[in-house]
């Protein structure tokens, strides 16, 4: 905010000048435009804003513009990059700027605004994770804010009033900020450290002074000085302030908005673990929200600033272990009863219930989570406590407040849970008169006079206590400056509260997934309906905004699951089981006219399964006649098609299981299913079910015999159109799609946002993420760079989270031990050694891999807890394969992994905590490695990096010290 004082109304008809000045490089045909809240700047209509003019100042391109405004003028404004027709190409991040003219400004005088483009990467430090968590002391609202800063009664003829303003979001409590300049200005300011700035709120520091015109140009820097007298000078070259020598009307006032204090990029570290995987002395069969307080303590002791979880929403769709899948939510607002601590439900727990809890804790304290038994035990105990205390709890002011703030989702959720249990299915299409949701029916159903109100209010009660317990853990994390990071699933279960209440927001005849990638050569089918984005846009994505607002009650950061889905989603027909035969939505299809122009005309041949007798004979051998008679019809000589009762993947599975002749193939049913799927997928083009004249090329169409039997001309045309469809023609469309939806998400809460950008990445994704300040994900075994088998952490960009593994792949230990040839390649390429690598992922191996990531430039290094436990041999006694959280190739995977050591034991392990903390500190994560003493010279009080030895390898320069066995010594190894 340019806070230059207030003016009296009697001067409001006189005019003064605003002069804008912004350094920014553009491409040919692009311009910078100022748009603001006042009509002189377009009233936020960008096309009516002020276009600036460019000029070169040294190597910089400066955009300038001047307008006349009345005295008394005030306005908010922002900068925009526009094309020739004033269409917005980019806009600056951060909050709106504000102009208030100086008190005493005279008619005809000029206020010159020197601004810097506010980048999205800088704006992340204004998010809640930093502002109210990690850097909480830097945003001290108790500091006195000066009411008026400009000096008066000074000779204006040979001096200019300059306002210095800098943002310091990372400053420590008790630190002062100064402007330092050449010696003559220091003498004028009469202070050794420079001109002292005052805190003016929202992390901004400001000071005003007179500078003689003869002293221009001015070179200056900002400096911070803590309570102990230690000072740090901002990095980089000096800032420069020039006056335009040729200006006929030089400014009387200059306001310098100098952006953020320039210092070494902040880098932090954290731990990731699913909520259900945590183990403590007090939990009942599964990790619980209150366990997070212990995990926060361990994170703090280990030097971490972040704890990352998987989704914690209720997934109770099937009433069995399938519900362990945390990404298939029953409600995007309700929390999962699985994570309830039942002994915290009451302060006056009866003794018999206490004994029941102890007995259940012993019974459920197994190697893995027993989902069904744990849910049953917790709900049973909770119902007993509820029956004793329901009247007092439901009448309490705290519950009434919770209910009032959450009733919009809480009432439909409770009604859904009752109807799910009553009808014994979550498929709301089977609920008779309740199949179609209405507000009127809901209000009658949840009425306090209804027969089912006790059951309805029990669900209220459970959600209330889950809210209390997670809120307590979240507040504890913030108090200890630890970011609690949640997870935003890309989809919802098709049988969920959300699809019941908002059916118009979903395409229920479709399913979401991912095309073939690192995880599965057949693609993935997640089973969620795709979103009706057109319908969602009508209320500015209110459902998404409410969802993010709810998350922000607990989390200060979040991970956007499958962020590619906000650019485009892989859409499959509802009857599909695999993820192979899908199309991108939105996308530009191949039209029949386009294909005909290229000489492609036999659309029936290309878009129906290509099944010839020789193919059946080759695939099924002597058994082919049995298969043909059961599953196919010969529609013309030697040409077959699937029968009506098995012409989809779901129908094939159903027929295989129900056919009277099942005994003929029972022993080979899995292989037969795969073979039949292969034949069903033996197509080249997918016909659009909503428009028969539009087609989509099947993924990996060249692998099909349908394609291989085509003539050369058709092959060449289809290959070219295939690569155009998947890699070129959609980029602008997808970029525009993401820029419509993602900003709504980002602006609907103050959480720090990270995007999971793994898989088949369109080229438009990373520029958009950079534009919006979204932090990407880098997993070493899944490099984004083409041609690399292993990612190079030392070359990751700053706006990333790096990790050796994640919940969707095996752990670091299991990955190391499962493939001998790959282990040799990693050892030679990344470690730089030709020796035989250890067969097991011993602590030295783990240390090397983890340290690579600690020392990466990435803003965050976040490690699965299993990978951190690999640093100590005693924690590696459990087979590595048992530590896997998810198998993406198995849609019915049981999510049940539990850490085999309690949080209390980890808190008592000083050696492990010290090893991790040393890695954090030596890599400079959350610790300044180099500061500047009070006299401006460098000091290196922080721990120095270990000594380095350069070893060249095929993926860049890796820095290491090799011991006699060929493996890096952990006490001396560092990676550039």
N, C-alpha and C positions, 0 to 999 in steps of 0.2 A: 504494500500500500504506500502510495506517495502521500504522506501525511504532512501537508504544508500549511496547516492552520485553516481558520474559517474567515469569511469575509462578511461585511455588513450588507444588508439588502439594498441600501441606497446606491451602491456602486454596481449593481447587477446589470445595468445597461451599457457599461463601458466594456470595451473589448481588450483582451490580451491574447497572446499567441502561445499555443502548445506546439512544440517541435519534437517529433518522434525520431528516435535514432536506434536502429537495431542491426548489429552485424549478423549476417546470415547468408550462406552460399546457396544459390538456387541454380536450376538448370534453365536452358533456353526456353522461353515461353512461360516461365513461372514468375510470379510476383509476390511480394509481401503486402498484406492488407491489415489495417487496424479496424476492428469492429467493436462497438461499445454500446452501452445502455442509453446514451443520449442520442437524439436525432442527428446531431452533427457527425456522429460516427455510425449512423445507420440503425439505431435502436435494435441492435443484434441481428439485423438483416444484413448478412455478410456482403451481399451483392451491392449494398448501398454504403459499405464502409469506405474508409480512406485508403486508396492505393498509394504506396510509398514509391519513391524513386531511388534507383541505385547509383552509387558512385564508389570508386575504388580508393581506399586509404591504405597505402602500402600493399600488403598481400591480402587485406580483408575487403570483403564486399559489404558496404554499409547501405542500409535502406533508410531513407529519410522522408519526412513529410511534415507539413506545417498547416495548422488550421487556426482560425480566430474563434475565440469563445468569450462569452461575457464574464466579467468579474462576478464571482459567486458560483461559477461553474463547478460541478463535481460529476464524476462519471466512473463507471467500471469499463474495462476494455481488455481485449486479448488480441494476439497476433495470429494470422492465418496465412498459410501458403496457398495461393490460388493459381489457376490456369488463366489462359487468355480471356475466357468467358466468365471469370470470377467464380468458377466452381471450386469448392474447397478441396484441396488435395491433402492437406495436413493442418493440424492445429496444435498449438502449444499445450503442454500439460500444466498441472498445477492449478492453483486458485486464480480467480479473476483478479486482474490488477485494478488499482483504484487511484484516481486523481482527485485531490482536493487542493485548490490553489492556495498559495501562501497569503497569510494576512499581510496587508500593506502593499500588495502588488499593484503597480500603477498601469494606467492605460497605455497600451502599446508595448509593454514589457514582455519578455519571452521566458517561458519555463521550458527548458530542454530536458527531455526524458531519455536518458541513456539506459536502454534495457538489454537484457540477454534473453534469448529464446529459452523458455522453460522446458527442459526435456523430461520425458516420462521416466527415465532412469533416475533423475534427480528427485522427481516427485515421490518415488517410493519411500523416501525417508520421512515423508510427511504422513505416511500411513500409520495406523494404530499400532502396528507391531513395533515400530521404532518410537513414535511420538509418546505413547502411553505405556510402553513396555521397556525396550532396551535403553532408550535415551530419555527416560521419563524425567530425570533431573534437569534436562536441557530445556524443558518447556515449562519453566516455573512461572506460573501465573501470579505468584505472590510478589514478584519484583515490581518495584514502583515504575510506572510508565510515565515519562515526561509529557505534560499536556501540550506544550508548544516549544518547538526546537529552534526556529530560525532566529538568528541574532538581529537586533534592530539598531537604528541610529548609527549606522556605519556608512562611510562614504561609498556610494555606489559607482562612482565615476571610474575608478581604476581597480575595482575588485568584483568578484562574482561570489554569490552565496552557493556553496556546493553542499549537497546532502549525500553522505555516504550511507549505504545500506547493504547489509550482508546477512545471509541466512546461515545459522550455525545449528543445525538439528542434532549434531553429535557432541555438542559442548557439554562438559561436566559441570555439575552444580558448583557455584562459587568462582567460576572462571570469568575473567574480564576479556573484552575484545577491543582492539585498537586498530587504527590505521597508521601505518608507518610510511614515511616518504623521505625525500632528500633532506639533507641536513638543514637547509634554510627554512623549510617548512616546519621541521621539528623545533627549531628555535622559535618560530612564530607560535607554535602550539604550546611551548614552554613545558614540555614533558619529555622524559627520556624514552618512554615506550611508544610515544606517538599520540594521536588524538583518540581519546577514550570514547567508545560508543555506549549508548544506553539501550537497554532492552526495551523493545516496544511491542512485545507479544508475538505469539506464534512462531517462535524461534528466530525472529528478526531483531537485528541490532542496528542502531542508527545514530549518526552524529552529523552536525552541521557546522560549517566554518566558512570564513571569508578567505578567499585565495586571490592574491594580487594577479592581475592580468599578465604582469611581467614574469610571473613564476610559471606560466604555462609554456610547454606541455608539462604535466605532472605525472611522475611515475610513482606508484604506490603498491603496497601489499597490506593484507590484513594479518593480524597476529593475535593469538590467544595466550593468556597467562593465567595459570591456575593459582589456587590459594597458597601453594607452597612456593610460588615464584618461578616455577618452570614455565617456559614460554615455547610456543611452537609457531613458526612462520608458515603461512600457506605455501604450498609447493607450486612449481611452475614459474614462468617468467613474470616480471612485474606487470601490473595493470597500467594502462596509459589513459590519460585524459587530455584531449586536445581541444583547442578552439579553432573554429574555421576562420582563417585569417581574412578570407574574402567576404565574410558575412556582413551585409549592410546593417543588420539588426542583431547584434550578438546577444546571447542570453543574459538575463539578470540573475536567473536561478538555473542551476543544474541539479537534477536528481539522478543519482547513480544507483540503479538496481543491479547489484553485482552478482546476483545468483547465490550460489552456495559456497561457503568457505572451502577452498581447494586443499584437500589433504589426501593422504594415501587412501585408496578405496577401502571402505569398511568391508570386512569379510567375517562371517560367523560360521558356527558349526552346530549341528544338532543330531538328535537320535530319532529314529523312526521305529515304531512298533505298533501293531494293531492293538486296539483296546482289549480284545479278547485274549491276546497272547500274554498279557502281563500276569505275573504270579506274585502274590504277597501272603503274609501270614494270616491276614484277615479276610481274604476274598473267599467266595463260595463257588468254587469250580471254574471260575473265569475272572479275568481282570475286571475291575469295577472303577467307576468314575473317581471315587475317593482315593484309589491307588495312585492316581496321577500326582497327588501331593508328594508321595515318596519318589516318584519318577522325576519330578521337578527338583527335589533335593539332590538326587543322584546327578542330574544334568548340571546343576550349579557346581557341585563338587568336581565334576569332570571338565568344567570350563565351557559347557554348552549354553547356548542361548535359545534353543528351540527343541520342542518335543512335537513330533508329527504322528498323527493317528490316521487310520483308515476311517471310512464313514461309520457313524455311530447312530444312524437312524434305525427305527424299527423295521425289521425285515420279515415279520411273522406272517408270511403269506400261506405257507403250506402246512404249518404245524408239525414240522419234522426237521431233520438235519439239513435239508436243502436250504433252509432259511439261514444257514450259517454264511451264505453269500452276502457280503456287506454292501454290494453295489446294486442289489435288487430291492429297493425300498418299498415298504408298504405305505409309508408316508414320508414326504420330504421334510416334514416339520416335527414329527414325533420322535422322541429318543427311544432307544431299545431297552426294554425291561431287563434284558440279559445283564446290563451293567449296573443294576440296582444293588446297593448294599442294604440288605434287609435288616441287619441289626441296627442300622441308623434310622429306621422308620419311627422308632419310639424311644423316648427317654425312660419309659416305665415298662419295659418289655417283661411280660410274665416269664417266670422261671421255666415253665414247660416249653415255651417257644425258644428260649435261650438254649436249652438242651437240644432241641430239635435242630437248631442252627449248627451247633457244635457237631452233632452226629452227621448232618448232611455235608458239612465241610470236610470231615474225614472221609466220607464215602466218595465225594466228588474230586478229591485231590489227586487226580490221575495225571498220567503223562501228557495227555491231550485233553482238549475240551470235549465233554460229553454234552452236546448242545441240548438235546431233548431232555435229558435228566436234569440238567442245570435249570433250564427254563421252568420245568415242572416244579422243581423244589422251590424256586424263588417265588413263583406265583402262588403256590400253595401257602407258603409262610406269609406272604404279603396279604393274602385274603384273610388270614386269621388276625393279623394286626389291624387290618382295616375294619373288620367287624367290631373290634373293641374301641377304635378311636375315630370312626368315620364322622360322627356327629360333630365332635370338637374340631377336627381338622377341616372339614368342609365349611364350618362356620367361621373359621379364623380369618382375620384380616389379610394375612399373607396369602392364604389360598384364594380368597376373593379377588385380590389384586392380580395374582397369576391367572386366574380364570378370565378376568375382564380383559387382560392384555392378549390372551391366546385363544379366546373362544371361537374365533373364525375358523381355525383349523382343528381345535380340540374337540368340538362337538361332532363334526363329521367323522373324525378319527374314532371317537368312542362308539358312535353308532355303527361304523364299519366293523369294528372289532366284535361287537355284539352280533351283528348279522352274519359275519364270517363264521362265528362259532355256532350260531343257531342253524344255519343252512349247511354247515360243515364244508364250506368252500369259500374261497375268496373271489371266485369268478362271479362278479356281481350281476352278470347277465342271467344268472340262475336264481335270482332272488325274487322272482315274481313281481309284485307291485312295487318293490323297493329297487328293482333293477335300474330304474331311471331316477336319478337324484333330483330332489327339489327342496328348496328352503322350507316350504310349508310342511312337507312330510317330515323333514328333519326336526323342526321345532316341536311337533307333536310327539315324535319318537323319543326325544331326550327330555321331555317335560318331567318335572319333579313328581308329577302325579302319575306317571306311567308305571306299569308293573315292572319294567326292566330298569328302573332308575338306579337301583343299587348296583347293578352290573355296569351301567353307564358311568356312574360316579366312581366306581373302582378304577376304571381306566383314567379318569381325571386324576385320581389320587396317585396312581403310579407315575403319571407324567409330571405331576407336581413335585414329587420327591426326586425324580430323575433331574428335573430342573434345578432343585436346591443343591443336589450333590455335584452336578457338573458345574454349576455356578460357583460353588465353593472352591472346587479345584481350579477353575479358570481364574478366579480372583487371586488364589495363592500363586499361580504361575505369573500373573502380571506383577504382583508384589515383589516377586523374586527376579523380575526382569527376564523371564523366560517366555518366549512366544509359543503359544499353543496353536498348532496348525491343524486344521481340519481338512476334510476331503469332500469335494462336490461331485457326486456321481453324474455321469453324462445322461443316465436314463432312470426311469422308474419302472417298477413291475407293471405289466399290463393289467394285472388284477390288484390294483392299489386304490387307496383313498383318492389319490389325485386323478386317476383316470375315471373314477366313479363321479367325482364332483365336477371335473372339468373335461368331459369327453371331447369337447370341441378343440382342445389344445393338442390332441394326439391323433396320429394316423394309425388307427387300431388294426388296419389290415396289413400292416408292415412290421418289420422287425429290424433292429439296429445291430450292427456288428463292425467288423474291420476286415479289409481285404487281406489276402495272404501276406505274411510278413515274417519277421524273426520268430514270432511266437508259434505260428501255425501255418503250414503251407496250404491248408484248405480254408484259411480265413477263420474268423470268429463270428459266431452268432450269439449275441447276448440276450436275445429274446424280448428286449424292450420295444415298445412302439416308438416310431420316430415322431418328432415334434411337428406340429402344424405352425410353422413360424409365421406364416401370413396371418393366421388368427391371433397368435400371441402379440403381434405388433400392434393390433388395434387398441390395446390399452397400455401401450408402451411396455410390454413384457412384465405386467404386474405380478404374475406368478413367480417369475425369476427374481424380481426385486424383493418380494416377500420372503422367498427362500433364503436369499443372501442376508436379509435383515435378521432373520431368525438365527442363522449361523453366527452372525456377528455378536450375538448375546454371549457366546462362549469362546469364540476363537478370535485371535488377532491376525491370523494368516490362514490361507486355504490353498489347496491344490485343485485346479480344475482338471478333473478326469477327462482324458481324451479330448484335449482342446481342439483337435482337428474337427470334431463334431460341430463346432461353431463356425467353421469354414464350409464344411460339407460333411455329410454323414454317409456311411456305407449302408444303403437301404436294401433290405431283402424282403421277399414276399413272406407273409406270416406263416406259410406252410413249409418254409425252408428249415432245415436243421443245421446244415453246415453254413459257412459264410462265404462260399466261393462264387455262387451265381447271383451277384448283386450289382447295384449301380450306385453312383454317387447322387445324392440329393442335396442341394440343387446341382444340376449340371446341364450342359448344352448337348442334347442328344444328336445322333446322326439321323438326318431326315431321309425319308425314302427318296425324295428328289435328289438330294446330295449324292446318295449311293448310286442312283440310276445314272447320274451324270458321269460317274466314275466307271460305269459298265458293270455294276453289281445289280442283279435283278432277281435272282432266285431266293427271295426272302424266306420262303417256307423251308427250303433246304438248309438255310443258314441258322434259322431261329428255332428249329425243332430238333430234338435229340437225333443224332445221326447214328442209326443202328442198322447195320447190314449183317447178313447171315454170317459172313466170314468173321466179323467182329465178335459175334456171339460164340462162334466155334473156337476162336482163339482165346477168348476170356474164360469160357466154362468147359472147354474140352468135350468129352463124351457126355457130360451132364447138360449140354446146351439145350437139348430138346425138352428136358424137364423144365428148365428155367423158362424157355420160350413159351411153353404151353401154360405156365402159371402166370407169367408177368407181361407177355407181349402179344400183339396182334400183327399178323403179316398183312399190311395194308396194300402192298403191291409185291410183285415177285422179288424175293430176297431182301425186302425192306420191311422193317418192323417198327412198331411204336408201342409205348406202354399202354396197358389196359387202363380204363378209367379209374379203377379202384387202387391203382398204384402209380399214378402219374405225377406224384410229388414226393419229396423226401419223407414227409410225415406219413403219407399213405404207404410208402414202401415199408417203413418200420412197422406200421400197424399190420400190414399183410403178412410180413415175415413172422410176426408173433402170433397171429390168429389163424393162419392158413391150416386147413386139415392135413396138408401134406408137409407140415413143418418138420416132421421126423426125418424127412429126406435130406434136410440141410442143417439140422440143429447143431451138429458138431462144427460146422463151418459158417455159422450164421453171420458172424462179424465180418468175415471176408466177403461173403455174398452181399451183405448190405453195402460194403464199400464199392464192390464191383457194379452193383445196380446204380449207386449214386454216380459213379464215373460215367455210366451210359446216359443217365439223365442229364448230366452236366456237359455232355458232348455236343455243345452248341458253339457257335461263333458269335452270333448276335442275340441279344436279349430284347424281345419286343416289349415296348412300353404297354402295361396292362390298361392304361388310361387313354392311350392314343396309338392305334395300330400302325401309324405311319412314322413312328419314331423308334429308334433302336439304340442300344448301348453295346459296345464291344465287351464280350466276356473277358474277365481277367485271365491273363496267360492263355489267350486263345490259340497261340501257336503250339501249345502242348496237346491240343485235341486232334483226334484222327479226322474229325469233321474238317478242320482247317488243312491238314496235311493232304487230303484228297482233292483239294481245289486246284484249279489251273494256276499257273504262275502269275498271270495278270491279277486275278482276284486276290491271291496271296499278297502281292506287293501293295495293292490298294488298301487291303484291310490292315496290313501291318502299319502302313503310314497313318491311317485314320485311328488305329489303336493308340499309337504313341501321341498323336495329336490330342485325342480325348483324355488320356491319363496324365499328360505332362505339359500341355500347352494351352488348349482352348479354354480351360476353365479358370485360369489364374485370376483374371480381373473379376469375374463373377464371384469367386470364392473370397477374394479379398474384400469386395464390397459387402458381401454377406456377413463376414466377421466384423467389419467396421460398423455394421448396424446393430449387432447383438452384443458383442463383447463390451463396448463402452457402457452399456446399460448395466451389465453385471458389475463392472469395476466401480461405477459411480453410485451403486445402490448400497454400498457399505464402505467402511473405512479399513477393511482388512487388506493385508498385503496379499497379492495374487500371484500364484505360480501356475504354469501350464504344463501338463504332461504331453509333450510333443514327440512321442516315440512312434515308430511305425513308418508307413509310406508318407513322407513329408512333402507336400507341394511346395514349390519355390516361393509362393506368396506368403507362407506361414510366418517365417522368421522376421521379414520386414514389418509385418503387421504387429507381431508380438513386441518388436523393438519400438515401434511407433507408440504402442499403448503401455509400455513399461512393464510388460509381462515377463516373468522370469521363467526360462525354459529348463528342461531336464536333460542331463547328460549321464548316460550309463556306459561305462567303459567298454563293455562287451557288445554294445549296440551303437556303434559310432554313426553319427549323421553324415560324416564325410565319405563320399564314394571311394572305394578302393582300399579302405582300411578295415582290417579285421579287429583291431583294438583301438579304442579312442585314446587320444593323448591329452591327459588332464592338464598338462602345462600349457596347452594351446586352447583351452576352453575360453569362451568369452565371459566377461564379468557378469552379465545378466543371466546367470544360469545357476542351477543347483546341480552339483556333481555327486555321484555315489557309485560305489563298486557294484551294487546290486539294488534290487527293489522288490516289492512284494509280488510282482508279476513274473519273477524268474527265481531260479534257485539261488541260494546264498553264495557268498564268495568262496566258502570252503567247499561246498558241493560242486560249484563250477570248476574249481581248480582240480578236483579229484576225479571228475567224471570222464575226462577226455585226455588221454596221454599225449596224443599228437598235438593237440591244441596247447597243452601245457608246455611242450617243448618250444612251440612257436612263440608263445608269450615270453618264455624265459629268454629266448634268443633276441626277440624283437624289442621287447620293453625293458627287460632287465639288462640286456646286452651281454649275455653270457652263453657260451657254447657248451657249458658243462651240463651234466644230467640234473634236472630240477628235482627237488624233493617230491616224493609221491604224494605225501599229505600236505595240506595247507598248514604247516607248522607256524608258530607265532612269528618267526622272522619273515615268512612269506606274507602273512597278514599285515605285518607292520609296514613292509615295503609298499603293498598295494594301498593301504590306508593313507600312508604318508604322501603318496602321489596325489591323492585327492585333497588332503589337508592343504597342500602347497599349491593347488591349482588356483588360477585367478578368479574362479567362480565366487559369486557373492556368498553362496551357502555351500557347505559340504555337509550332507545329511546322511547318516549311516544307519542301516538296519542294525538293531541291537545285536543280532546274531553275528554280524561281521565284526563288531567291536569285541564280543566275547572271544572271538578267535585269537585275540592278542594274548590269551592266557591258556596254557595247555589244559588246566584242570576243567575248563569249560568246554573242551572239545571232545569229551568222552562220549557224548551222544552222537550217533551217526549223523553225518552232515545232511544226508537226504531227508532226515526227519525234521529238519529246520525250515523246509520250504513252506511258505504261506499259501501260495496259489499255483495251480497248474493251468495256465490259460488255454491249453489244448483240451481240457476236460470241463465242459459246461456244468457238470454236476460234482465238481471238486468239493470235498469237505474241508471247510475253512476252520481248522481246529488246533493249529499249532499253539503250544504254550511254552514259554521259556522255562527251562528246567531248573532255574535258580530264582530264589525270591528277591524282591527288591531290597528287603532288609539285609540279605546276605551281600548283595552288590554294594549297598551303602557302607557295609563294614569292610569291604575289600579296598584298602588304601592303595595297594600296589597297582591295581587296574586303574583306579581313578587317577593316580599320579601319572601313569603311562599316557593315558588319554590327554590329561591336562597339559603335559609336556608337549605332546603333538600339537595341541591347540595353540599353545604359547609360542613354540618355536616357529610355527608356520605363520604367525602374525594374525591369526583369526581372533578378533576382539581384543588384541593386545597391540599397542603401537610399538613397532620395532625400532624406529628412529624418531627422536624428538628434537627439539631445538631448545637450548638452555636460555636463560633470561637475557643473555647478551647476544643472542642471535646465532651462536655457533651450534653445530650439530653435536648431540650427545647420543650415545648408544647404550643407555642404561638397561634397555630391555635385552632379553637373552638373544645373543647373536645366532644366526643360522649356522648349522654345522658346516664344516669345511667341505668343499665340493671338488669332484673330479669329473671331467667331461668324458663321456663315452658316446661316440656317434653310433646311431643305429638307423634302421630303415624308416623310422617314423619320427625323426627329429633328434634333437640333442637331449639325452636323458642324463641327469647328473647323479652320480652315485659313487660309492666306495665299495669295492669288492673284497670280501674276506678270502681266506685260503680255500674255502669250499666253493667259492664262486658265487655266494649269495651275499647281498648287501648287508652289512652290519647295521642293525637298527639304531645304534647309538651314534652313527656317523653318516647316515644316509640322508640325502636331501634331493628333491627333484626340482629342477628349474620350473 
